[in-house]
Amino acid sequence: MSGHSKWHNIQAKKGKADAKRAKVFTKIGKELMVAVKEGGANPDANPRLRDVIAKAKANNMPNDNITRSIKKASGELGDVTFEEITYEGYGPAGIAVIVNVLTDNKNRSAGNVRHAFTKHGGNLGSTGCVSFMFQKKGQMVIEKKDGLDEDEIMMMALDAGAEDFEAEDEVYVITTAPEEFGTVREALESQGLDFLESEVKMIPDTFTEIDEETSTKFQKLLDQLEDDDDVQDVYHNAEFPEGWEE
């Protein structure tokens, strides 16, 4: 099956931020809270909560943390309200960037995001300026390892309703329509498959190749955005040079 996920290319450059496990867990905890407030604390009756729990598990978030976040959302933190906001802009060399935030202070978030873009050679744009270059898709990433048959996994994914299956160097990438994500994920989970990544995200239609100098500058923008407590996700269409490391 065809597809240009560039999963490893993009994901490898997030290693520094993802290594800060406590911050990652805090961000996912906020997503769990929003999901609970939106549809209740019972995962069986709340598809969004099921999806966020799957994302939490893919990020190795302990079950105790997941349960605690759900209890907080339905209990003592009931008065805390997070607003979901999406910012769009351009990084250095015209890289398209989408930033999703969950915040209790949109003025603070807007200022921080704008400052990050300006500081690192980019600029914040208007709503819709780059989102047309992306498609909202569900994506599951499975590590290649002994005992996993590529053809078998592909057929399981497609039979469950996946749109696309791609074998990369180290992983299998399964793509779904957003509305089919939960169904496909649960079907694969029932077959005992584990995910390195499992979430609905914005996937670029095309990629912008950047050189090493631009890569270094852009990585600093990514680091500042991802270090912000209000920022949940950052999507972009940069293609880093082969073998580049900051």
C-alpha positions as CSV (number, residue, x, y, z in Angstrom):
1,M,0.0,0.0,0.0
2,S,1.2,3.5,-0.8
3,G,1.6,6.4,1.6
4,H,4.2,9.0,2.5
5,S,4.1,9.0,6.3
6,K,7.7,9.9,7.0
7,W,6.9,8.7,10.5
8,H,10.4,7.9,11.5
9,N,11.8,11.1,10.0
10,I,9.4,13.3,12.0
11,Q,9.2,11.2,15.1
12,A,12.9,10.8,15.6
13,K,13.3,14.6,16.0
14,K,10.9,14.6,18.9
15,G,13.1,12.4,21.0
16,K,14.3,15.2,23.3
17,A,10.8,16.3,24.2
18,D,9.4,12.8,24.5
19,A,12.2,11.9,26.8
20,K,10.6,14.3,29.4
21,R,8.2,11.6,30.5
22,A,6.6,13.6,33.3
23,K,5.7,16.5,30.9
24,V,4.3,14.0,28.3
25,F,2.1,12.4,31.0
26,T,0.9,15.8,32.2
27,K,-0.2,16.8,28.7
28,I,-2.0,13.5,28.2
29,G,-3.6,13.9,31.6
30,K,-5.1,17.2,30.4
31,E,-6.5,15.4,27.4
32,L,-8.0,12.7,29.6
33,M,-9.7,15.4,31.7
34,V,-11.2,17.1,28.6
35,A,-12.4,13.8,27.3
36,V,-14.1,13.0,30.6
37,K,-15.8,16.3,30.8
38,E,-17.0,16.0,27.3
39,G,-18.4,12.5,27.5
40,G,-18.2,11.0,31.0
41,A,-15.7,8.8,32.9
42,N,-16.8,5.5,31.4
43,P,-14.6,4.5,28.5
44,D,-17.2,2.1,27.2
45,A,-19.6,5.0,26.6
46,N,-17.0,7.6,25.6
47,P,-15.1,7.0,22.4
48,R,-12.9,10.0,22.8
49,L,-11.8,8.8,26.2
50,R,-11.0,5.4,24.8
51,D,-8.8,7.0,22.1
52,V,-6.9,9.1,24.7
53,I,-6.4,6.1,26.9
54,A,-4.9,4.3,23.9
55,K,-2.6,7.2,23.3
56,A,-1.6,7.2,27.0
57,K,-0.8,3.5,26.8
58,A,1.2,4.0,23.6
59,N,3.3,6.6,25.5
60,N,3.8,4.1,28.4
61,M,1.8,6.1,30.8
62,P,1.2,4.0,33.9
63,N,-2.4,2.8,34.5
64,D,-2.4,4.5,37.9
65,N,-1.7,7.8,36.3
66,I,-4.5,7.2,33.8
67,T,-7.0,6.3,36.5
68,R,-6.0,9.2,38.7
69,S,-6.5,11.7,35.8
70,I,-9.9,10.3,35.1
71,K,-10.9,10.5,38.7
72,K,-9.6,14.1,39.0
73,A,-11.6,15.1,35.9
74,S,-14.8,13.8,37.4
75,G,-14.1,15.0,40.9
76,E,-12.1,17.8,42.5
77,L,-10.9,19.4,39.3
78,G,-14.4,19.8,38.0
79,D,-14.2,23.5,38.0
80,V,-11.1,23.7,35.8
81,T,-11.9,24.4,32.2
82,F,-9.5,24.0,29.3
83,E,-10.1,25.6,25.9
84,E,-8.9,23.8,22.8
85,I,-7.3,26.2,20.3
86,T,-5.4,25.6,17.1
87,Y,-2.7,27.9,15.8
88,E,-1.2,27.9,12.4
89,G,2.0,29.4,11.1
90,Y,5.3,29.0,9.2
91,G,8.7,27.9,10.5
92,P,12.0,28.8,8.9
93,A,12.1,28.1,5.1
94,G,8.3,28.2,5.0
95,I,7.7,25.0,6.9
96,A,4.0,24.5,7.6
97,V,3.3,24.2,11.4
98,I,0.1,23.5,13.3
99,V,0.0,23.9,17.1
100,N,-2.8,22.5,19.2
101,V,-3.2,23.8,22.8
102,L,-5.3,23.1,25.8
103,T,-5.3,26.1,28.0
104,D,-7.1,27.9,30.8
105,N,-5.6,31.2,29.6
106,K,-5.8,31.8,25.9
107,N,-4.0,35.1,26.1
108,R,-1.0,33.4,27.7
109,S,-1.0,30.6,25.1
110,A,-1.3,33.0,22.2
111,G,1.6,35.1,23.4
112,N,3.9,32.1,24.1
113,V,3.2,30.5,20.7
114,R,3.7,33.8,18.8
115,H,7.0,34.4,20.7
116,A,8.3,30.9,19.8
117,F,7.6,31.4,16.1
118,T,9.1,34.9,16.1
119,K,12.2,33.9,18.1
120,H,13.1,31.0,15.7
121,G,12.7,32.5,12.3
122,G,9.0,31.8,11.7
123,N,5.7,33.7,12.0
124,L,2.3,33.0,13.3
125,G,-0.4,33.0,10.5
126,S,-4.1,33.2,10.2
127,T,-6.5,30.3,10.7
128,G,-6.5,28.1,7.6
129,C,-3.1,29.4,6.3
130,V,-1.5,25.9,6.4
131,S,-4.2,23.4,7.6
132,F,-5.2,22.8,4.0
133,M,-1.9,21.1,3.5
134,F,-2.7,18.5,6.1
135,Q,-5.3,15.8,6.5
136,K,-6.8,14.7,9.8
137,K,-6.2,10.9,10.1
138,G,-6.0,8.2,12.7
139,Q,-2.5,6.6,12.8
140,M,-1.2,3.6,14.6
141,V,2.5,2.7,14.5
142,I,3.7,-0.9,15.3
143,E,7.3,-1.8,15.9
144,K,8.7,-4.4,13.5
145,K,9.8,-7.5,15.5
146,D,10.1,-11.2,15.3
147,G,6.8,-13.0,15.2
148,L,4.9,-10.2,13.4
149,D,4.0,-11.1,9.8
150,E,3.7,-8.1,7.6
151,D,1.1,-9.5,5.3
152,E,-1.0,-10.8,8.2
153,I,-0.9,-7.4,10.0
154,M,-1.8,-5.6,6.7
155,M,-4.8,-7.8,6.1
156,M,-6.0,-7.4,9.7
157,A,-5.8,-3.7,9.4
158,L,-7.5,-3.4,6.0
159,D,-10.2,-5.9,7.0
160,A,-10.9,-3.8,10.1
161,G,-11.4,-0.7,8.0
162,A,-7.9,0.9,7.7
163,E,-7.3,3.2,4.7
164,D,-3.6,2.5,4.2
165,F,-0.8,0.3,5.4
166,E,2.9,1.1,5.0
167,A,6.0,-0.8,6.0
168,E,8.9,1.5,6.8
169,D,12.4,0.5,7.9
170,E,11.6,-0.1,11.6
171,V,7.8,0.2,11.8
172,Y,4.5,-0.5,10.2
173,V,2.2,2.5,9.9
174,I,-1.5,2.1,9.7
175,T,-3.7,5.0,8.6
176,T,-7.5,5.4,9.1
177,A,-10.2,7.9,8.6
178,P,-10.7,9.7,11.9
179,E,-14.2,8.2,12.4
180,E,-12.8,4.7,11.9
181,F,-9.8,5.1,14.1
182,G,-11.3,3.6,17.3
183,T,-12.8,0.6,15.5
184,V,-9.6,-0.3,13.7
185,R,-7.5,0.3,16.9
186,E,-9.7,-1.9,19.0
187,A,-9.7,-4.7,16.4
188,L,-5.9,-4.7,16.3
189,E,-5.7,-4.5,20.1
190,S,-8.0,-7.6,20.3
191,Q,-5.4,-9.4,18.2
192,G,-2.7,-8.6,20.8
193,L,-0.9,-5.9,18.9
194,D,0.9,-3.1,20.8
195,F,1.4,0.4,19.4
196,L,4.4,2.8,19.5
197,E,1.9,5.5,18.6
198,S,-1.9,5.5,18.5
199,E,-3.8,8.8,17.9
200,V,-5.7,11.0,15.6
201,K,-3.3,13.6,14.1
202,M,-2.7,16.0,11.2
203,I,-0.7,14.4,8.5
204,P,0.9,16.5,5.8
205,D,0.1,15.9,2.1
206,T,3.6,16.9,1.0
207,F,6.9,17.5,2.8
208,T,9.4,20.4,2.7
209,E,13.0,19.3,2.5
210,I,15.3,21.4,4.7
211,D,19.1,21.6,5.1
212,E,21.1,21.0,8.3
213,E,21.2,24.7,9.2
214,T,17.4,25.1,8.8
215,S,17.0,21.8,10.7
216,T,18.9,23.1,13.7
217,K,16.9,26.3,13.7
218,F,13.5,24.6,13.3
219,Q,14.3,22.0,16.0
220,K,14.7,24.9,18.5
221,L,11.3,26.1,17.5
222,L,9.8,22.6,18.1
223,D,11.6,22.3,21.4
224,Q,10.2,25.6,22.7
225,L,6.7,24.8,21.6
226,E,6.7,21.3,23.0
227,D,8.2,22.5,26.3
228,D,5.2,24.8,26.7
229,D,2.7,23.3,29.2
230,D,-0.2,24.5,27.2
231,V,0.9,22.9,23.9
232,Q,-0.5,19.4,23.3
233,D,0.6,18.6,19.8
234,V,2.8,20.1,17.1
235,Y,2.4,19.0,13.5
236,H,4.7,20.1,10.6
237,N,5.7,19.1,7.1
238,A,9.5,19.4,7.5
239,E,11.7,16.6,6.0
240,F,15.0,16.6,7.9
241,P,18.2,15.6,6.1
242,E,19.0,11.9,6.2
243,G,21.0,11.1,9.3
244,W,20.7,14.6,10.7
245,E,21.0,15.0,14.4
246,E,20.9,18.2,16.4
